[in-house]
Amino acid sequence: MGTLSDPSESIYIDPDFPETVYARLTPKMLFATRRTATDKKGKPIWYRVKGNETGGTWTRCDDPIFKNCLNRRLEEQEIAIGDEWEREQEIASVWDRFRVSQKAFEPQSSVVEGLIPENAITLLSGWRGAWKTWFALALSKAICRGSDFLGRRTEMMRVLYLNRDNPRKQFMTRLRTLDLTAGEPNFGLWNLWSETGPPPKLDTETEEDKIDEYEEIVEKCSPVMLIFDSLQRFHSGDENSTKDMAALFERFRRLTTLGATVSVLHNTGRKERERPRGAVAIEDGTDMLLSLRASGSPSSPGGVSLLLEIVRDKFGGRNGEKLLLKPSIPEGGDSEQLFTVLKSKPKTEHRDRDDLSERILAVLARHPEGISGRRIFEAVGGKTAKVYEELERLREEELVLTEPGPKRAVIYNLPREG
């Protein structure tokens, strides 16, 4: 039951009963009509409503003056009735499924800031011995505890590690090293040797391998991160087949639409160590592609170092960013000790721009009296357009000042102290 307390509210439609329209002619005259009930001419049948409540007593109104006035109100507000209303309802019943909601414009959130996007597919690729499983286990521990990973903020959630690749003794030793034991409430493990059987492959639907169980886990336990170790063990198709891999990644995508964050470990090719092995559909189906490459050896003076590179980022455009990591077996189960960040390298274009800025500022520091753009270009080198573009950026950020010079030249100099 609704109340039209404001006399200026001439037309009222109850959201719970949209087939009924209330119209007010004066503060004391309230009328109602049902859009589905019309006369032989397709005109609305009006009723006088007693009182100020929309749920009051209805009495049929046959006064032509009132009816004409009320009908004009409906036309002015473009409110459909009769057959037109029913057609609109039929259209709405279909079209409302496809209307864009405000939620669709929410910014992409991250499970690990700048590395693992939420409700998306992340592929971690690397050659054998690139510490992929160690990396994934350390990542799991950080996420299930909500602690930082590689100096980046994480979003705490459940993590289910699906292992079809690693032998029991080796894998359980790594869990004990990282202190991922039975006391970790947000960490789950589904192994090859689990009592319920191994985690099912995603492209078979036999009695033993029911992939519907993954969907049930996601629907009931979200937010949850699923880590598949490794890709080649979770399908029976041809890794070089675009059709087979596209179908496999559709399964992963289905899990993300249900609320999961999916991370998949995969090997790279022999020649292109930063690219995933197999059909291009693997890379196409991935939202975030991370490459992990190892160099050195435990016996070398510098030991082993790892290069983590963002090869593809659909959300943030961070392609080319790199982290140089120093791996070491941690003591006392501290996963933060497993990977030490030695150096962070921004994407190439940013490095180039920063290098150009430094050279320009160095030239200006040597010429406190000021110097023309042409002389700056001669000292810095490179492309003229790039130099002038960077000078303009530095000027806008007030890191460089300008003043008129002889022969309409522009003189650049650094801001003076004081």
C-alpha positions as a printed NumPy array, in Angstrom:
array([[  0.   ,   0.   ,   0.   ],
       [  1.444,   3.337,  -1.05 ],
       [  0.61 ,   6.896,  -0.021],
       [  0.567,   9.891,  -2.354],
       [  1.239,  12.585,   0.23 ],
       [  2.531,  15.145,  -2.27 ],
       [ -0.367,  16.73 ,  -4.26 ],
       [  2.068,  17.541,  -7.089],
       [  2.689,  13.817,  -7.627],
       [  0.108,  13.453, -10.407],
       [  1.165,   9.969, -11.635],
       [  2.228,   7.124,  -9.34 ],
       [  3.202,   3.55 , -10.274],
       [  3.846,   1.118,  -7.458],
       [  7.111,  -0.77 ,  -8.274],
       [  5.627,  -3.925,  -6.699],
       [  2.479,  -3.708,  -8.847],
       [  3.507,  -2.01 , -12.121],
       [  0.278,  -3.   , -13.882],
       [ -1.615,  -0.44 , -11.757],
       [ -1.4  ,   3.317, -12.425],
       [ -2.612,   5.956,  -9.952],
       [ -3.353,   9.502, -11.128],
       [ -4.276,  12.587,  -9.138],
       [ -6.302,  15.466, -10.568],
       [ -6.51 ,  17.528,  -7.37 ],
       [ -5.14 ,  17.013,  -3.852],
       [ -8.399,  15.276,  -2.919],
       [ -9.15 ,  13.417,  -6.162],
       [ -7.244,  10.14 ,  -6.706],
       [ -7.969,   7.735,  -9.572],
       [ -6.616,   4.343, -10.599],
       [ -6.585,   2.086, -13.652],
       [ -5.217,  -1.333, -14.449],
       [ -3.152,  -1.428, -17.63 ],
       [ -4.432,  -4.888, -18.49 ],
       [ -8.141,  -3.936, -18.265],
       [ -9.362,  -1.678, -21.094],
       [-12.72 ,  -1.004, -22.752],
       [-13.722,  -2.064, -26.253],
       [-11.911,   0.934, -27.749],
       [ -8.673,   0.075, -25.949],
       [ -9.053,   2.991, -23.54 ],
       [ -8.298,   2.602, -19.82 ],
       [-11.115,   1.922, -17.373],
       [-10.824,   4.417, -14.534],
       [-11.839,   4.09 , -10.876],
       [-12.193,   6.746,  -8.193],
       [-10.124,   5.883,  -5.098],
       [-11.518,   6.809,  -1.715],
       [ -8.993,   8.402,   0.643],
       [ -5.315,   9.21 ,   0.133],
       [ -4.089,   5.582,   0.226],
       [ -3.432,   3.641,  -2.978],
       [ -5.096,   0.648,  -1.339],
       [ -8.39 ,   2.469,  -0.737],
       [-11.832,   1.511,  -2.044],
       [-12.298,   1.759,  -5.831],
       [-15.494,   3.037,  -7.461],
       [-16.009,   2.969, -11.252],
       [-15.649,   6.425, -12.835],
       [-17.766,   7.091, -15.932],
       [-17.515,  10.899, -16.017],
       [-16.202,  11.719, -19.571],
       [-14.538,  14.965, -18.439],
       [-12.504,  13.198, -15.76 ],
       [-11.703,  10.297, -18.09 ],
       [-10.45 ,  12.559, -20.884],
       [ -8.301,  14.524, -18.474],
       [ -6.83 ,  11.341, -16.989],
       [ -6.153,   9.853, -20.428],
       [ -4.241,  12.996, -21.425],
       [ -2.104,  12.585, -18.307],
       [ -1.167,   9.049, -19.409],
       [ -0.328,  10.243, -22.941],
       [  1.824,  13.084, -21.611],
       [  3.767,  10.633, -19.433],
       [  3.908,   8.088, -22.311],
       [  2.479,   5.362, -20.088],
       [  1.381,   2.316, -22.08 ],
       [ -1.842,   0.388, -21.409],
       [ -3.714,  -2.554, -22.94 ],
       [ -2.074,  -4.328, -25.872],
       [  0.787,  -1.815, -25.916],
       [  1.539,  -2.542, -22.249],
       [  1.49 ,  -6.309, -22.84 ],
       [  3.885,  -5.942, -25.782],
       [  6.24 ,  -3.882, -23.613],
       [  6.113,  -6.576, -20.939],
       [  6.963,  -9.29 , -23.461],
       [  9.92 ,  -7.277, -24.723],
       [ 11.075,  -6.494, -21.176],
       [ 10.921, -10.163, -20.143],
       [ 13.531, -10.893, -22.831],
       [ 15.528,  -7.664, -22.969],
       [ 16.001,  -7.156, -19.214],
       [ 18.371, -10.132, -19.226],
       [ 20.785,  -8.154, -21.393],
       [ 20.649,  -4.723, -19.779],
       [ 23.986,  -3.481, -18.472],
       [ 24.036,  -3.146, -14.706],
       [ 25.967,  -0.538, -12.759],
       [ 27.973,  -3.373, -11.178],
       [ 29.502,  -4.124, -14.576],
       [ 31.386,  -0.8  , -14.399],
       [ 33.094,  -1.536, -11.087],
       [ 36.9  ,  -1.417, -11.408],
       [ 38.818,  -4.666, -11.693],
       [ 39.939,  -5.834,  -8.27 ],
       [ 43.089,  -7.81 ,  -7.503],
       [ 43.926, -10.802,  -5.348],
       [ 47.585,  -9.768,  -5.519],
       [ 48.075,  -6.133,  -6.447],
       [ 49.388,  -5.826,  -9.989],
       [ 49.9  ,  -9.591, -10.431],
       [ 46.754, -11.679,  -9.878],
       [ 43.409, -10.144, -10.97 ],
       [ 40.302, -11.356,  -9.154],
       [ 37.736, -13.535, -10.997],
       [ 40.127, -13.921, -13.916],
       [ 42.522, -16.472, -15.427],
       [ 46.226, -16.103, -14.65 ],
       [ 48.741, -18.347, -16.379],
       [ 52.163, -18.798, -14.774],
       [ 54.51 , -20.212, -17.403],
       [ 58.088, -21.321, -17.018],
       [ 60.582, -23.959, -18.085],
       [ 61.347, -26.947, -15.9  ],
       [ 63.152, -25.939, -12.709],
       [ 61.806, -22.368, -12.745],
       [ 60.344, -22.71 ,  -9.217],
       [ 56.72 , -22.554, -10.489],
       [ 55.312, -24.865,  -7.805],
       [ 57.317, -23.155,  -5.038],
       [ 56.011, -19.824,  -6.353],
       [ 52.402, -21.068,  -6.405],
       [ 52.626, -22.477,  -2.873],
       [ 54.145, -19.287,  -1.474],
       [ 51.415, -17.353,  -3.282],
       [ 48.779, -19.67 ,  -1.76 ],
       [ 50.047, -19.082,   1.76 ],
       [ 50.091, -15.308,   1.354],
       [ 46.539, -15.206,  -0.037],
       [ 44.967, -17.555,   2.491],
       [ 46.485, -15.422,   5.28 ],
       [ 46.037, -12.028,   3.627],
       [ 49.74 , -11.207,   4.009],
       [ 51.884,  -9.331,   1.486],
       [ 53.44 , -11.23 ,  -1.419],
       [ 56.561,  -9.849,  -3.119],
       [ 55.886,  -6.609,  -1.272],
       [ 52.366,  -6.351,  -2.737],
       [ 49.02 ,  -6.234,  -0.996],
       [ 46.847,  -9.37 ,  -1.159],
       [ 43.139, -10.016,  -0.703],
       [ 42.543, -12.816,   1.803],
       [ 40.43 , -15.704,   0.507],
       [ 40.296, -19.487,   0.422],
       [ 42.834, -21.249,  -1.798],
       [ 42.298, -24.747,  -3.216],
       [ 45.512, -26.222,  -4.645],
       [ 44.794, -28.88 ,  -7.294],
       [ 47.874, -31.038,  -7.784],
       [ 48.087, -33.64 , -10.526],
       [ 51.76 , -33.078, -11.324],
       [ 54.041, -33.391,  -8.282],
       [ 54.983, -36.658,  -6.545],
       [ 53.776, -37.09 ,  -2.987],
       [ 57.053, -37.015,  -1.034],
       [ 58.438, -33.97 ,  -2.853],
       [ 55.179, -32.038,  -2.648],
       [ 54.506, -32.718,   1.04 ],
       [ 58.079, -31.73 ,   1.897],
       [ 57.439, -28.348,   0.298],
       [ 54.212, -27.93 ,   2.265],
       [ 56.032, -28.619,   5.541],
       [ 58.802, -26.202,   4.567],
       [ 56.237, -23.448,   4.058],
       [ 54.273, -24.497,   7.151],
       [ 51.14 , -25.136,   5.064],
       [ 49.814, -27.773,   7.437],
       [ 46.417, -28.948,   8.607],
       [ 46.128, -25.888,  10.844],
       [ 45.667, -23.498,   7.893],
       [ 41.872, -22.955,   7.722],
       [ 41.804, -21.175,   4.335],
       [ 44.12 , -23.599,   2.514],
       [ 42.716, -26.672,   0.789],
       [ 44.563, -29.417,  -1.086],
       [ 43.265, -31.919,  -3.64 ],
       [ 46.068, -34.294,  -4.608],
       [ 46.628, -37.226,  -6.908],
       [ 46.615, -39.519,  -3.863],
       [ 43.543, -38.041,  -2.161],
       [ 41.122, -40.57 ,  -0.648],
       [ 38.347, -39.292,  -2.908],
       [ 40.532, -39.751,  -5.974],
       [ 42.576, -37.245,  -7.978],
       [ 41.146, -33.868,  -8.999],
       [ 39.203, -34.433, -12.233],
       [ 40.321, -33.286, -15.636],
       [ 38.303, -30.481, -17.158],
       [ 37.547, -32.052, -20.53 ],
       [ 36.159, -35.431, -19.448],
       [ 32.818, -36.257, -17.857],
       [ 33.039, -39.908, -16.859],
       [ 31.744, -41.245, -13.554],
       [ 35.212, -40.824, -12.042],
       [ 35.839, -37.339, -13.431],
       [ 32.871, -35.09 , -12.738],
       [ 33.903, -31.525, -13.407],
       [ 30.57 , -30.315, -11.998],
       [ 32.209, -30.719,  -8.586],
       [ 34.483, -27.745,  -9.347],
       [ 31.44 , -25.576, -10.008],
       [ 29.815, -26.705,  -6.765],
       [ 32.977, -25.849,  -4.807],
       [ 33.112, -22.381,  -6.353],
       [ 29.419, -21.646,  -5.834],
       [ 29.509, -22.678,  -2.166],
       [ 32.988, -21.474,  -1.129],
       [ 33.537, -18.194,  -3.005],
       [ 35.583, -16.098,  -2.789],
       [ 38.045, -18.843,  -3.641],
       [ 41.205, -19.201,  -5.709],
       [ 41.786, -22.421,  -7.655],
       [ 45.39 , -23.272,  -8.595],
       [ 45.813, -25.962, -11.267],
       [ 49.248, -27.633, -11.254],
       [ 49.815, -28.168, -14.088],
       [ 47.844, -27.465, -17.278],
       [ 48.963, -30.563, -19.177],
       [ 47.614, -32.835, -16.397],
       [ 44.093, -31.4  , -16.426],
       [ 43.066, -32.271, -19.982],
       [ 43.163, -35.21 , -22.367],
       [ 43.251, -33.196, -25.582],
       [ 46.006, -32.046, -27.909],
       [ 47.973, -29.15 , -26.448],
       [ 48.721, -27.9  , -29.966],
       [ 45.057, -27.992, -31.013],
       [ 43.347, -24.596, -31.001],
       [ 39.958, -26.301, -30.726],
       [ 40.925, -28.444, -27.718],
       [ 42.63 , -25.595, -25.845],
       [ 39.838, -23.11 , -26.564],
       [ 37.327, -25.601, -25.109],
       [ 39.536, -26.154, -22.053],
       [ 39.825, -22.434, -21.329],
       [ 36.063, -22.082, -21.687],
       [ 35.885, -24.39 , -18.647],
       [ 38.265, -22.126, -16.742],
       [ 36.223, -19.081, -17.811],
       [ 33.047, -20.709, -16.553],
       [ 34.616, -21.051, -13.095],
       [ 35.544, -17.338, -13.044],
       [ 31.968, -16.336, -13.918],
       [ 30.8  , -18.344, -10.893],
       [ 33.173, -16.399,  -8.615],
       [ 36.53 , -18.185,  -8.729],
       [ 39.971, -16.733,  -9.345],
       [ 41.825, -19.25 , -11.516],
       [ 45.599, -19.655, -11.659],
       [ 47.179, -22.251, -13.958],
       [ 50.793, -23.465, -14.027],
       [ 52.172, -24.348, -17.448],
       [ 55.471, -25.071, -19.171],
       [ 57.035, -22.828, -21.779],
       [ 58.487, -23.969, -25.091],
       [ 62.107, -24.953, -25.523],
       [ 62.958, -21.949, -27.711],
       [ 60.646, -19.178, -26.482],
       [ 61.097, -19.439, -22.732],
       [ 58.759, -16.514, -21.985],
       [ 55.832, -17.874, -24.052],
       [ 53.525, -20.745, -23.019],
       [ 53.918, -24.019, -24.875],
       [ 51.17 , -25.17 , -27.227],
       [ 48.366, -23.594, -29.261],
       [ 47.885, -19.835, -29.329],
       [ 44.432, -20.408, -27.778],
       [ 46.206, -20.934, -24.432],
       [ 47.588, -17.413, -24.434],
       [ 44.398, -15.972, -25.937],
       [ 42.315, -17.493, -23.147],
       [ 44.484, -15.962, -20.435],
       [ 43.808, -12.61 , -18.741],
       [ 47.195, -12.298, -17.037],
       [ 50.253, -14.108, -18.388],
       [ 53.259, -14.292, -16.065],
       [ 56.599, -15.699, -17.151],
       [ 59.052, -17.126, -14.633],
       [ 62.625, -17.741, -15.851],
       [ 65.545, -19.097, -13.848],
       [ 69.229, -18.356, -14.367],
       [ 72.348, -19.527, -12.593],
       [ 72.645, -22.627, -10.448],
       [ 72.896, -23.441,  -6.726],
       [ 76.622, -24.136,  -7.18 ],
       [ 77.415, -20.812,  -8.891],
       [ 78.7  , -17.863,  -6.8  ],
       [ 75.515, -15.867,  -7.305],
       [ 73.246, -18.882,  -6.903],
       [ 69.863, -19.031,  -8.663],
       [ 67.938, -15.893,  -9.661],
       [ 64.457, -15.672, -11.157],
       [ 62.959, -13.157, -13.536],
       [ 59.202, -12.707, -13.192],
       [ 57.74 , -10.821, -16.16 ],
       [ 54.214,  -9.674, -16.951],
       [ 53.953, -10.793, -20.564],
       [ 50.27 ,  -9.997, -20.959],
       [ 47.868,  -7.933, -18.843],
       [ 44.334,  -7.399, -20.161],
       [ 43.355,  -5.073, -17.324],
       [ 46.219,  -2.793, -16.383],
       [ 48.389,  -2.647, -19.505],
       [ 51.46 ,  -3.507, -17.394],
       [ 53.013,  -5.635, -20.155],
       [ 56.784,  -5.718, -19.847],
       [ 57.058,  -5.069, -16.111],
       [ 59.655,  -7.308, -14.447],
       [ 60.713,  -8.401, -10.989],
       [ 64.143,  -9.867, -10.293],
       [ 63.804, -12.428,  -7.488],
       [ 66.266, -14.279,  -5.318],
       [ 64.834, -17.647,  -4.229],
       [ 65.999, -19.452,  -1.1  ],
       [ 64.529, -22.25 ,   0.965],
       [ 62.96 , -20.496,   3.967],
       [ 63.552, -21.313,   7.603],
       [ 60.696, -21.64 ,  10.031],
       [ 57.987, -21.699,   7.351],
       [ 58.205, -17.981,   6.531],
       [ 57.043, -17.767,   2.893],
       [ 58.259, -14.168,   2.719],
       [ 61.806, -15.536,   2.92 ],
       [ 61.263, -17.752,  -0.136],
       [ 61.494, -14.945,  -2.715],
       [ 63.397, -11.722,  -2.15 ],
       [ 62.748,  -8.906,  -4.625],
       [ 66.136,  -7.664,  -5.803],
       [ 64.957,  -5.204,  -8.413],
       [ 61.707,  -3.992,  -9.956],
       [ 61.836,  -2.95 , -13.593],
       [ 58.936,  -0.923, -15.013],
       [ 57.745,  -1.436, -18.57 ],
       [ 60.242,  -0.462, -21.263],
       [ 58.547,   2.735, -22.382],
       [ 58.596,   4.087, -18.816],
       [ 62.285,   3.248, -18.452],
       [ 63.043,   5.022, -21.717],
       [ 61.069,   8.08 , -20.654],
       [ 62.713,   8.233, -17.229],
       [ 66.149,   7.912, -18.823],
       [ 65.362,  10.765, -21.246],
       [ 64.139,  12.956, -18.369],
       [ 67.337,  12.368, -16.428],
       [ 69.479,  13.35 , -19.421],
       [ 67.456,  16.528, -20.04 ],
       [ 67.649,  17.577, -16.386],
       [ 71.397,  16.899, -16.368],
       [ 71.873,  19.227, -19.355],
       [ 69.813,  21.959, -17.687],
       [ 71.83 ,  21.581, -14.475],
       [ 74.995,  22.341, -16.465],
       [ 73.409,  25.512, -17.892],
       [ 71.881,  27.486, -14.989],
       [ 71.677,  30.541, -17.282],
       [ 69.143,  28.704, -19.457],
       [ 69.389,  26.883, -22.771],
       [ 67.285,  26.63 , -25.927],
       [ 65.364,  23.503, -26.919],
       [ 67.578,  23.041, -29.963],
       [ 70.757,  22.953, -27.867],
       [ 69.087,  20.524, -25.439],
       [ 68.271,  18.234, -28.359],
       [ 71.852,  18.436, -29.65 ],
       [ 73.188,  17.48 , -26.206],
       [ 70.684,  14.704, -25.516],
       [ 70.331,  13.148, -28.961],
       [ 67.545,  10.849, -30.08 ],
       [ 64.357,  11.893, -31.832],
       [ 63.484,  15.578, -31.832],
       [ 59.765,  14.967, -31.246],
       [ 60.461,  12.798, -28.196],
       [ 62.763,  15.413, -26.662],
       [ 60.257,  18.239, -27.11 ],
       [ 57.416,  16.02 , -25.867],
       [ 59.367,  15.27 , -22.702],
       [ 60.296,  18.957, -22.246],
       [ 56.598,  19.827, -22.409],
       [ 55.742,  17.151, -19.842],
       [ 58.458,  18.423, -17.485],
       [ 57.186,  21.992, -17.948],
       [ 53.599,  20.963, -17.103],
       [ 54.857,  19.266, -13.939],
       [ 56.806,  22.49 , -13.11 ],
       [ 60.109,  20.628, -13.064],
       [ 61.306,  22.91 , -15.87 ],
       [ 60.605,  26.621, -16.398],
       [ 60.491,  28.501, -19.71 ],
       [ 61.071,  32.121, -20.723],
       [ 61.202,  33.925, -24.08 ],
       [ 64.619,  34.123, -25.728],
       [ 66.14 ,  35.926, -28.731],
       [ 64.653,  35.352, -32.188],
       [ 61.445,  33.922, -30.684],
       [ 63.335,  31.023, -29.133],
       [ 62.129,  29.391, -25.912],
       [ 64.713,  29.193, -23.14 ],
       [ 64.493,  26.317, -20.67 ],
       [ 65.961,  26.345, -17.178],
       [ 65.524,  24.687, -13.802],
       [ 63.499,  26.318, -11.024],
       [ 65.726,  28.431,  -8.794],
       [ 65.876,  27.686,  -5.095],
       [ 64.124,  30.12 ,  -2.869]])
